[in-house]
């Protein structure tokens, strides 16, 4: 079974922490600060693997975390950068935000790469904080956290032509005759359980055709197998609509055409407007007494579609069908590539509330949390008086002290900020 729709969790590596160190060497009485910087965390990178056509590798493993950056070391030694975690995806993979459904990136080009999550930046060592008035900085900066996200990977096959139609009308047989593809073929419904791709040679550029599993009435709402694979027709520039005109199964070809087009329209209005060639298959078995040829041809002409009678069993007119498709493709726009609608790197919190602070009270202890606060505390050396005074100023100017008072915090109460606790003093 084709795996073409998975949700995965990814996290880039955290940046390494800066180092607090002072130069120590014989005959050097007072060496200056020489703490090295932390290394950058590894990125999460998606890249197109042209030899792949399924998301099967993500069926069982769905959590991916890149390597963290190394911590800085004495002697101005830089921590090692974390290695990027590179994840291959088949061409045609669309990366989406699972909550909104917005497109983050369409990976359709050969050798294309995309940094899905950027690694955290390494923290500065204490040597960066030396000034004429602060010659002995006893604090460094922690590395920032790497970006993390939950994303939806959705494969939309890169096919120029899509063969659509009800089950058992001969789509797979036609694909096997016009290309080197060898799909499973049998005389029963839903023989094809996943889309098949075939390269059709025309003497020129050629084109790629996809055999889409049989649609049935209600497919756009989840009936049958069609709903799961309608997304693979999204990119097709041309549809070859295969219809069984032998009527051996007791179906009316006209009603079959209407059924499929109603499902295409229900799934996507744009898809229903795609150019079509009606391939009237099994023409070698037509019963002229049952088949109303005049009404059939009149309806197809009214809709503005091209019509050709073919037989996958005998090969009748299949070469003409290929030429018709090739001629239409030469005049049609290039394959759809979806524009990005969602910027994963953009701040999730609005600018005016970037310093959102959450205060909760449990057993008389006031717990203060916030992403900005966590990052700030990574740059504070709580053993250094100057660094601690800077931290106190930030708490006042950012409104944290005022927020604590509004929650009822008074002198002597215990305040906890992650692993740092202190007695509140106004």
Secondary structure, DSSP 4 states (H G I P E B T S, - for coil): ----EEEEEEEPPPPPPP---B--BTTBSS--B-PPPPPPPPPEEEEEETT----GGGSS--EEEPPPPPPPBTTTBPPPPPPPEEEEEETTEEEEETTT--EEEEE-STT-EEEEEPPPPPPPPGGGG--SS-SS-----PPPPPPEEEEEEEE----SEEEE-BTTSSHHHHHHHHSS------SSTT---S-EEEEEP-SSS-EEEEEPPPB-TTGGGT-TTHHHHGGGGTT-SEEEEEEE-S-TTS--HHHHHHHHHHHHHHH-HHHHTSEEEEEEE-GGG--TTT--HHHHHHHHHHHT-EEEE-BTTTTBTHHHHHHHHHHHHHHSPPPP-PPP---TTS-SS-GGGTT--EEEEETTEEEEE-HHHHHHHTT--TTSHHHHHHHHHHHHHTTHHHHHHHTT--TT-EEEETTEEEE---
